[in-house]
Amino acid sequence: MPIADPIEREIAARYLLKYKVCRNCGAKAPLSAVKCRRCHSKNLRLKKQELRR
């Protein structure tokens, strides 16, 4: 079910798209993270900011 309200869409995008991903183990981390919580690697990247349909 698509979200029609633009404010709710922005809130959903914040939770679904705005985080970092570890390049070693694939764990999710918050934007403020410096290193991975699982493998303690500093090799983090931002999640791709594109919604797939």
C-alpha positions as CSV (number, residue, x, y, z in Angstrom):
1,M,0.0,0.0,0.0
2,P,1.7,3.2,-1.1
3,I,1.9,6.2,1.2
4,A,0.2,9.3,-0.2
5,D,1.0,11.8,2.5
6,P,4.4,13.5,1.8
7,I,5.1,14.0,5.5
8,E,4.5,10.3,6.3
9,R,6.6,9.4,3.2
10,E,9.5,11.4,4.5
11,I,9.3,9.8,7.9
12,A,9.2,6.3,6.3
13,A,12.2,7.2,4.1
14,R,14.2,8.3,7.1
15,Y,13.7,4.9,8.8
16,L,14.1,2.8,5.7
17,L,16.9,4.6,3.8
18,K,19.0,6.7,6.1
19,Y,21.6,4.4,7.7
20,K,25.0,2.9,7.1
21,V,25.9,-0.6,6.0
22,C,29.1,-2.5,6.9
23,R,31.0,-3.5,3.8
24,N,32.4,-6.6,5.6
25,C,29.5,-8.2,7.3
26,G,26.4,-6.3,6.0
27,A,25.1,-5.1,9.4
28,K,23.0,-2.0,9.7
29,A,24.4,0.9,11.7
30,P,23.1,4.5,12.5
31,L,24.3,7.5,10.5
32,S,26.5,8.6,13.4
33,A,28.4,5.3,13.6
34,V,32.1,5.3,13.0
35,K,32.6,1.5,13.2
36,C,30.5,-1.6,12.9
37,R,28.7,-3.0,15.9
38,R,29.2,-6.6,14.9
39,C,32.7,-6.9,13.3
40,H,34.2,-3.6,14.6
41,S,35.3,-2.7,11.1
42,K,35.6,1.0,10.1
43,N,34.6,0.1,6.5
44,L,31.0,1.6,6.4
45,R,29.0,3.0,3.5
46,L,25.7,4.9,3.3
47,K,22.7,2.9,2.1
48,K,21.7,3.7,-1.4
49,Q,19.0,6.4,-1.3
50,E,16.7,5.0,-4.0
51,L,13.3,3.4,-3.4
52,R,12.8,0.3,-5.6
53,R,9.3,-0.6,-6.8
